[in-house]
């Protein structure tokens, strides 16, 4: 049989358990609110373009400086001198910068402008000798990094991923650019052969 003190003990134990659960609930709720505040603040904070992209643009287009004249050029103009392999390598860098823009929620019109910059580089850069001089002048990688910095619309959290529609849009641009690259390479090889024949006097 239960004595008179046992119901009180059970009641005190139950009240103590309820108070502990309520305290734990309040703690969890406060932590959740703090997390929401931090997430909200992060969403208001604009995305900062990765420094590695800026450095990549600098390496490709501004690494070297000609004394007195002050003209600058980068690895793009030098690597592009290597037949076939050079243009392929510099193209991969350009496409990497373009694809990176998707993560920063850059508007589609800006993605298109970046693609046009690369296309101009492909077409005019395919001309032997003159094309390499044009690469040093045009600086498509640097221009695209600057466009990315100015038009980055995503937040710090949103920059971790891109929208599917933007990835699809950039995928289409890249397909066009790859086709343009192959066409430019073909033209470049043809002009190179003709130039060699003109120099050597061969038919």
VENMOLIN-V595508 format. One record per run of one state. SS is the DSSP state (H for helix, E for strand, C for the rest). FROM is the first residue (numbers start at 0). TO is the last residue. If there is no record, write none. Layout:
# VENMOLIN-V595508
ss->SS from->FROM to->TO
ss->SS from->FROM to->TO
This chain:
# VENMOLIN-V595508
ss->C from->0 to->2
ss->H from->3 to->43
ss->C from->44 to->44
ss->E from->45 to->45
ss->C from->46 to->49
ss->H from->50 to->60
ss->C from->61 to->62
ss->E from->63 to->64
ss->C from->65 to->70
ss->E from->71 to->72
ss->C from->73 to->73
ss->H from->74 to->78
ss->C from->79 to->83
ss->H from->84 to->102
ss->C from->103 to->106
ss->H from->107 to->124
ss->C from->125 to->128
ss->H from->129 to->137
ss->C from->138 to->138
ss->H from->139 to->150
ss->C from->151 to->153
ss->E from->154 to->154
ss->C from->155 to->156
ss->H from->157 to->159
ss->C from->160 to->162
ss->H from->163 to->199
ss->C from->200 to->202
